Amino acid sequence: MKDVFLRWFTGVVFFVLYAPIFVLIIYSFNSSSSRSVWGGFTLRWYFQLCRNTQVLRATLNTLVIATCASSFAAVLGTLACAGLVNSKKMLQNLVVSLTNLPMINPEIVTGISLMLFFVSFFRLTGFLKPGMITLILAHSMFCAPYVFLAVLPKIKQITPQIPEAAQDLGCTPLQAFFKVLLPEITPGIITGIMMSFTMSLDDFTISYFTSGNVQTLPIIIYSMTRRSISPEINALSALLFLLLIALFLIINLRQGKK
């Protein structure tokens, strides 16, 4: 009886979570522009979306920002883990706690603080106008903790004496890192990059406050919904959801194999 109840309860939870998304995907193929009337199957809105230069430009901006931010976050998170691995336990716990703060901090607080920081920096130096650079820096900042938390367990699994043995055999510390340490933590780095790419791809709040005149996909979806609810939004949201699902499936399959 208990197992049956848990199965039904799990089914209800998944239905509540995913039913609205499936409805959105179904209506992205609706030939009618009405949100309540089914007019037949069509790919019209997807073709129309592909001809929308504003959306295509925002998509390119989003992909460039996500790629750059996840790459910078991978470097920062990996170097932070490598520098922390031989530290004292108390320092490790302190750094891990501080790393969790950007993840649990409300995004609106992070977005406003970064906006004020960039504006103040621009006034002092005359450089760094809000745009692609500020977006990449902001996304790198909140993506780095995901890489750090993905790489740290991999580094802790490595016997500390192995890199030291490599140095005893003639490797420099840099060679020991690239030839011994890096191959062992590569799965964690890849997982962190995918997580960072996903978080950057669908971020709205922080991007809204640090983008200037640059538009990303979440921002343009928000601006489109403010004017009118176009069926193109259904198609765009469906494609974005499927892309995120694909990334999460890749992450989970990699973790399952490891």
C-alpha positions, 0 to 999 in steps of 0.5 A: 500500500505504501509503495502504491501511494509513493508511486502515485504521489511521484506521478502527481509531482512529475505531472505538475512539474512537466505538464505545463511545459508539454502543453507549451511544446504542443502549442508551439505546433498550433497553426492558430495564433490563439492560445486556447484554440487548436487550429491544426499542426504546423511548423510555421512558428519555427520557420518564422522564428528562424527569420526573426533577426532579433531572436537570432542575434540574441541567440548568438549573444547567448551562446557566445556569453555562455561559452566564454563564461563557462570557459573562464569559470572552468579555469577559475574553479579548477585553479581554486581547487588545485590551490586548495587541495593541500590546504588545512581542513579548516581552510577548505571548509571555509572556502567551500562555505564561501563558494556556496554563498553566490549560489544561495544568494538571491539573484536580484541581489547579485544582479544589482550589486554587479550593476552598481560595481560595473557602473562605479568602475566605469565612472572611475576608469572610463572603461567597461561599459555595460555590454558583452564584457560585463555579461561575460564577467558577471556570468563567469562569477556566478558560474565558477562555484559550480565548476569548483564544487564539481572538481573538488571531489575529483581532486580529493579522490587523488592520492596527494603523493602521486603529484609529489612522486611525479615531481620527484621523477623530474616533472616541474609543478606545472608539468605535474599538474597537466600530466598527472592531476588534470587527466584525473579531474577532467570529468569533473571539469567537463561536468562543471562546464556543462552546468555553467553553460546551462546556468548561463544560458537561461539566466535572466535576472543577473543578465537584465541588470548587467547587459546594457543594450545587449540582448540575450534569449531570456531578456528578449523572451521577457520583452516579447511577452511584455508587448504581446504573446506571440506563438513564436515565444512557444517555439523559442521556449520549446527549443530552449527547454529541449536544449537544456534537457539535452545538456542535463541528460549528457551531464547525468549520463557522464556522472552515471558512467563514472 
